Structure formats: C-alpha cells, structure tokens
Amino acid sequence: MEARTKMATVAGWALYLLGVVVLEGLLLAWTGGEIAQLALVASTLLFAALLRPLRGRLSGSIDRRLRERLVLRAAGGSQGPPRR
C-alpha cells in the first residue's frame, strides 16, 4: 500500500470514530445520559448514513481512474509509473 493510501485510510477511520464519538455525546446529552447503548448504536448508524454520499463519490472517482488505466492499457498506451 502506498503511503498516501495508508494516510487516507487512517484519516477516514479517524474521521469516522470522531464522528461517532461526537454524535454519541450529543445523543447522551439529549437523552440525559440514559440509554448509553442505544446512543452508541444510533450515533454509529447516523454517521454511517451521513458518510454514504461521500463514499459514493470516492468510489466513483476510483472507478473512473481504474477505467482510464484499462483503456490506456488496451490501447497500448502508458500506464504511468510502475507499481511497487
């Protein structure tokens, strides 16, 4: 895995965990600290739903890049720098 890919993965997980913790805190404050398990589940599901559009855009971007590489490879063009 490239360093940029690793950094993006770590940043994504950090953003996800931070979002879940923040939403859980807000839900716990809203419910008065009761039903902590429900707040955790609700915050996880809510944050996952909020990130779904971002995931779709990122996936589309990756798919376009891969498609471009396949077209270049089929046409006999350059593929860019070799992979390690």
C-alpha positions, 0 to 999 in steps of 0.5 A: 500500500502506498503511503498516501493510501495508508494516510487516507485510510487512517484519516477516514477511520479517524474521521469516522470514530470522531464522528461517532464519538461526537454524535454519541455525546450529543445523543447522551446529552439529549437523552440525559445520559440514559440509554448509553447503548442505544446512543452508541448504536444510533450515533454509529448508524447516523454517521454511517448514513451521513458518510454514504454520499461521500463514499459514493463519490470516492468510489466513483472517482476510483472507478473512473481512474481504474477505467482510464488505466484499462483503456490506456492499457488496451490501447497500448498506451502508458500506464504511468509509473510502475507499481511497487 
